[in-house]
Amino acid sequence: MKHVNFRHVEIRNFLSIGDAPVSLDFKPGLHIITGINRDKTDRRNGIGKTSLIESVYFAVDRKSTRLNSSHEWISRMPSSA
């Protein structure tokens, strides 16, 4: 089995991630993805954690684990900044 080691990932316009880029830097070891819901600070749902994982999978395999159409992958959400 081959391994891919990512050092940096930048995601834009993918699933729930809008046009403001989301960047991740990876160092060797275990990574836990959490986030902050800026709209509802008491919640951790709907902030794009799965979209981050899905984007890495898509970059490697050019497939989605849950979507069939490439039109569904593209986000046209404006940045919330």
C-alpha positions in Angstrom: 0.0 0.0 0.0 1.3 3.4 -0.9 1.1 6.4 1.4 0.6 10.1 0.7 1.9 12.6 3.2 0.3 16.0 2.9 2.3 19.0 4.1 -0.2 21.7 3.2 -3.8 21.8 2.0 -5.7 24.8 0.8 -9.4 24.4 0.0 -11.7 26.9 -1.7 -15.2 26.6 -3.2 -15.7 22.9 -2.2 -18.9 21.7 -0.6 -19.6 23.9 2.4 -16.3 25.8 2.1 -16.9 29.1 0.4 -14.6 31.4 -1.6 -12.4 32.3 1.4 -9.6 29.7 1.4 -9.2 27.3 4.3 -5.6 26.3 4.8 -4.2 23.4 6.9 -0.5 22.7 7.6 0.3 19.1 8.6 3.2 18.0 10.6 4.0 14.3 11.4 1.6 12.7 13.8 -2.1 12.5 14.6 -4.4 15.3 13.6 -7.8 16.1 15.1 -10.1 18.4 13.2 -12.3 20.7 15.3 -13.8 24.0 14.6 -15.8 27.0 15.7 -19.3 27.8 14.5 -19.1 31.5 14.2 -22.9 31.8 13.7 -23.9 29.6 16.7 -21.0 29.6 19.2 -22.5 26.8 21.3 -22.5 24.3 18.4 -19.8 22.4 16.5 -22.1 21.1 13.7 -22.2 22.5 10.1 -18.8 24.2 10.1 -17.1 22.1 7.4 -15.1 19.4 9.2 -16.4 16.7 6.9 -15.8 19.0 3.9 -12.1 19.2 4.8 -11.8 15.4 4.9 -13.9 15.0 1.7 -11.6 17.6 -0.1 -8.5 15.6 0.7 -10.2 12.4 -0.5 -11.3 14.1 -3.7 -7.8 15.4 -4.3 -6.4 11.9 -4.1 -9.1 9.8 -5.8 -11.2 12.4 -7.8 -14.3 10.9 -6.3 -16.7 11.8 -3.6 -17.7 9.5 -0.8 -21.2 10.9 -0.9 -21.9 12.9 -4.1 -22.4 11.7 -7.7 -22.3 14.9 -9.7 -19.3 17.2 -9.9 -21.7 20.2 -9.9 -22.5 19.3 -6.3 -18.9 19.6 -5.2 -18.5 23.2 -6.3 -19.5 25.8 -3.7 -20.6 29.2 -4.7 -20.9 30.4 -1.2 -19.5 33.8 -0.6 -16.9 34.2 2.2 -18.4 35.1 5.5 -15.5 37.5 6.3 
